[in-house]
Amino acid sequence: MNALNTANSTPPASPAPVVARQEVRCAVRFPLALPVVLLTSSGDIAALSRNVSASGVLFELDRALSTGQDIQFSLRMPGQVLGTLNDVLVHCLGRVVRCSLSQTQYLAAATIDEYQFAEQ
């Protein structure tokens, strides 16, 4: 009778495959180290951009930012990068999507939800 039960039982389920988390990027990122001041609800924070795209920025800074925190900042984009004769000042509104400590500095990634070119 044990032979019958063994033959009709279902095989054990195999474990679910491990899926690597993959970051999806929609825009080309430019490695630009630009000084910037982040305007936050808790005050102004000096930072340095590490890379910039049309949809986001990675900042290097001395203190942590909260995920979801709204920020404002202005970037003086080099004309060489934009293909213009002069640098262009861009005012941005965004929010922090992640922040982590990397050796000695915090790295904060932020989306750019709105932007406006300054009058030159």
N, C-alpha and C positions, 0 to 999 in steps of 0.2 A: 504494500500500500504506500510506503514511503517513496518508492520508485515512481508511482503514479503522481503523487503530489509534487515531486521534484520536476517532473516533466512538464506539468501544467503551470508551474509558477512563473511569474514574470522575472526577467533578469533585472539585477539591480541597476538603477539609473546611473549613468555616467555623470561625473561632476561637470558643472557648467564651465565652458572655456573661459580663460582669463582674457579680458579685453583691455588693451592698453588705452589709456586716456589720451586722446589726440586733440590738440588745440586747432581750432579752425580759424584761419585768418582770411579776411575778405579783401585786404588792401596791402599794397607793398609797403614795407617798413624801411625807413631811411635811418641809418645810424648817425644821429645828430646829437652832439653834446651842447645844449643851449641852456644858459642860466634862465631860471624862471622863478617867479614868486607865485605860490598857490594861495588863493584866497579861499579860506574855509570858514565855517561857522565858529571855529575855535581860534581863529586868528590867521595871520599870514605865516607861510612856511617857505623858506628858501629851498629850492631844489635844482636839480640839473636833469635835463632830458637825456635819455640814453638812446631812444629811438622814437621816431614819429611816423605816423601814417595818417591818412585822411580820416580814419575812424578811431584812433587812439594814440596814447603816448605811454611810454615807460619812463618813470621818474626815479631818480636816486635822491634820497633825502636822509636826514638825521633822525627822524622819528616816524613812528607808525601812523598810518591813516586807517580809518575804519572802512571796511567794505560797505559800499552803498552811499558813502559820504559824498555830498555834492561839492564840487570845486570849480573855481574860475581861474583862468590863467591866460596870459598873452605870450605868444611866441613870435620872435622876429626870425622869420624863415629866410634863409639865404637865397638870394636871387639865382645863384648857380643851381640850387636844388630844384627851384620852381621853373627855371628856364626864363627868368625875367632879368631885366637890366639892373633893377634895384631890389634890395631886401624888402620883404612884405611883412607887416605887423598883422597878426591874426589873433583876435580875441576869442576865447573858447569857453564854453560851459560843458562840464562833464561830470562823471562820477567814478569813484574808485571801484574797481571790480575785483582787485586782489592786492594784498600787501604782504611781503615776507622779508625776513632779515637775511641778508646775504653778507657773510663775514663781518664787515664793519658798518655797512649802510643798509637802510631799508630800500626795497624796490617796490614801487607802487605802480600798478597798471591802471590806467583810467580810459574810459571811453570818451570820445568827443561827441556829445549829443547835439550841440549847436556851435557854429562858428561864424564870425563876421570879419571881413577884411577891413582894417582901419583905413580911413581916408589918408592918402599920402600927399 
